[in-house]
Amino acid sequence: MANGFAIVLVLFYVAAFAAYLLAVRLLADIIQMKGFSVENRWKLYFIGVFTTPIVLGIIAIAVPDRSKE
């Protein structure tokens, strides 16, 4: 019984980590669509992975939209 629970718990953590990385990826894409430099994209991943996707979301809101210029 304990082994089954451990497997489910590990699968849950793997799924949560995958969702975390997907959120970082989607927010980095949004910031890039707003005109942020592609060469500096690694900085966004660094911020997203070592803080939270919430911080990256706040940055995505604060970055001005330069895509129409």
Legacy VTK file of the C-alpha trace (Angstrom):
# vtk DataFile Version 3.0
C-alpha trace
ASCII
DATASET POLYDATA
POINTS 69 float
0.000 0.000 0.000
2.810 2.416 0.830
4.584 1.718 -2.469
1.469 2.598 -4.462
1.098 5.869 -2.594
4.766 6.701 -3.193
4.393 6.076 -6.928
1.329 8.306 -7.116
3.133 10.995 -5.153
6.166 10.865 -7.458
3.920 11.060 -10.535
2.144 14.053 -9.027
5.445 15.859 -8.450
6.626 15.072 -11.980
3.368 16.460 -13.407
3.600 19.567 -11.208
7.201 20.183 -12.311
6.220 19.766 -15.971
3.376 22.275 -15.516
5.812 24.662 -13.814
8.216 24.506 -16.763
5.350 24.853 -19.247
4.177 28.006 -17.471
7.702 29.447 -17.662
7.871 28.596 -21.361
4.488 30.167 -22.157
5.277 33.360 -20.268
8.660 33.622 -21.987
6.863 33.268 -25.331
4.433 36.049 -24.368
7.306 38.364 -23.460
9.033 37.533 -26.751
5.822 38.327 -28.678
5.812 41.734 -26.995
9.136 42.494 -28.714
11.683 41.374 -26.109
15.003 40.330 -27.622
15.344 36.636 -28.476
19.029 36.689 -27.518
18.079 37.569 -23.932
15.544 34.772 -23.610
17.795 32.740 -21.294
17.391 35.481 -18.673
13.644 34.905 -18.682
14.087 31.175 -18.156
16.569 31.856 -15.348
14.104 34.161 -13.604
11.192 31.791 -14.151
12.959 28.674 -12.921
14.669 30.169 -9.884
11.771 32.335 -8.706
8.232 31.454 -9.720
6.192 31.800 -12.896
4.219 34.464 -11.012
7.262 36.776 -11.089
7.676 36.103 -14.801
3.984 36.899 -15.281
4.432 40.234 -13.533
7.374 40.970 -15.832
5.229 40.016 -18.846
2.622 42.534 -17.745
5.203 45.269 -17.141
7.140 44.909 -20.417
5.943 47.479 -22.933
4.541 46.172 -26.196
7.140 46.978 -28.876
5.900 44.470 -31.445
3.862 47.117 -33.325
6.737 49.546 -33.725
LINES 1 70
69 0 1 2 3 4 5 6 7 8 9 10 11 12 13 14 15 16 17 18 19 20 21 22 23 24 25 26 27 28 29 30 31 32 33 34 35 36 37 38 39 40 41 42 43 44 45 46 47 48 49 50 51 52 53 54 55 56 57 58 59 60 61 62 63 64 65 66 67 68
